Structure formats: C-alpha cells, structure tokens
Amino acid sequence: MAKKIYNSVTEEILALKKERGAILLAHNYQIGEIQDLADVVGDSLRLAQEAARSDAKVIVFCGVHFMAETASILCPDKTVLIPDLEAGCSLADMSLPEDIRRWKQAHPGGVVVCYVNTSAAVKAESDYCCTSSNAEKVVLSIPADKEILFVPDFFLGSYVKQKTGRKIHLWSGYCPSHIMIQSADIDRLKAAHPAAEFIMHPECGCLTKSMHLADQIMSTEGMTRYVGESAAKEFIVATEIGVLHRMRKNNPQKTFYPASDDSICQYMKLHTLEKVAATLEHLRFEVKVPAELAARARVPIERMMAVA
Ligand code: CIZ
C-alpha cells in the first residue's frame, strides 16, 4: 500500500496516534516539540499512572528506558513503545541487581529503598521504590529501628537522610546531568537575580553546598506546580533544562533562569518528532518486562503508591 503523504510530521503523528488508538506520554525533560504534542507531560510516576488509567492499548513513552519499564510493569496488557531504544539512564546503570543482593547480605535486616531511576531487575531486589517527590515519606513509613539501604542516587539519599534523621546507607550513584550544576552557578545567578526564588532538584550534585540557599527542594512535578502557585515572578531552576519549556509555556508572565545550560540529559533528547512518527507507523520499539520479573518489581512500586 502506498505511504500516506502528510503536510508535516506533526500532522502525521496526530493522524497515526488516532489510527493506532495510542497515547503519547512525554517526560518533563523531553524537547519542547514533543511536550507540545503529548497527551500528558509529567514525571515518571505520573506518566506511568496515566498509562495505567488510560483506555489506550498503545502507549508511546517519550522518556528513558526505566520509565517505560515502570509503565510496562503497571500496565502489562498494554503495548509500551519507546521511540529510541538507546534512551537509557546513566544513574539507573550505576546499580545492578547483583550489587543489591551483595549489599543486602552485608546488611542483614536492611530495608532497600530504590529510587525510581533503577532497572526493573533492581526494583525486583528492593523493598520500596520512591521518586524524588515522595522519598522522604517512603523512608518515614519504614519502622524507625530499621536500617535503610538507599540506592542509587547519593544526593537524593543524603537529602532524605538529613531530612528524616534516619540511619541510611547510601549508594554512590549520581545523575551526570544534575552534577553539571555547580554551587558557583547558583551564587552567580542569585547575585544577578536577587528577587528570584531558587528551586532545586534533590539529584543536584551541588546539593550539600547550596541546599541552605534553596527556597524549595523538589521533584520536577513539584517544581512545575510550585512556580504556578508562587507569588514570585522569577525563578532559578536547578534541574535538567527540558522542564523550563513547560514552566515558560504555563507561566508566560514569569521568568525562568536555568541554573546551568549544561544540565542536559542526552538520553532524553534522543527522541525526536520523526522517531515518534516512525514508532507509531511501525509500532516499534516495545519495552516489555517479563511477567515473573514484573510481578517482583511491582511490589516495591505498589508499596510506594500506598504510602505516597
Ligand atoms: O521521576 C522522575 O521523573 C524523575 C527521574 C525526576 C523528577 O523529579 O521528576
């Protein structure tokens, strides 16, 4: 059959989405063009929940691999597609299931809390999952006499340790995009924009040095909500720069300064409109977590959802 001719890639995506009965989910760190076409833009948890809630049988997930896995775990009957299979996560790659097994052996009785930025295989070895928006709540829900093994993000773990005062062992993983943000960037921007509120993601490598300067430390979902509600007119935003698109779009009267122009996740930026169109046309590339692994990985995710 002859390939249909479309006037633009946008038109092609919208037509194919309808034809396939698909929804398009975009993470807050996606390029603006993808966010603008998405049915839902959000953090990984919100997107996985939307995937589960939706009637659509096909989910095009514009985010990184572990996020598509979480969607597949929560909706095993749906087809979860990712436009570029190379869209991985360096932080998620910093912990492996065998690391967790060894860590648990070294700390018998320890409760493993894994950040959402982990593979399904690591989640399957964990007791609780958490996101940056609920990590504190998840940790506080664990009996106070338990030691906690927090994996893989060192900075989020340090923040939660400080906030909760709990005995937490930290893994030494980090997000290469967030560690691009340095304390010197914050000092310079605070001096240049004294009226701006400074909002910071807990994955930031400068966390411990700049934490006392932050007006808010929160997840990307928390940030996008907060900037709409705050009376402030200017914000210094310390996270991956993709999130500024939604902030600017929803708040045209406000000004947003990225804490660092270098805080870019190259994996998130692998998805393009052309690849989204190809995904819908060929129904490729599926991310499917095998049933036995998914059943084990679902346990810490559901515990997190029950708490948060
Ligand atoms: O859960 C997510 O989407 C991540 C990794 C960060 C955030 O704060 O949204």
Residues whose N, C-alpha, C, O or C-beta is under 5 A from the ligand:
A	BS01	CIZ	D43 S44 L45 V116 T131 S132 S219 T220 E221
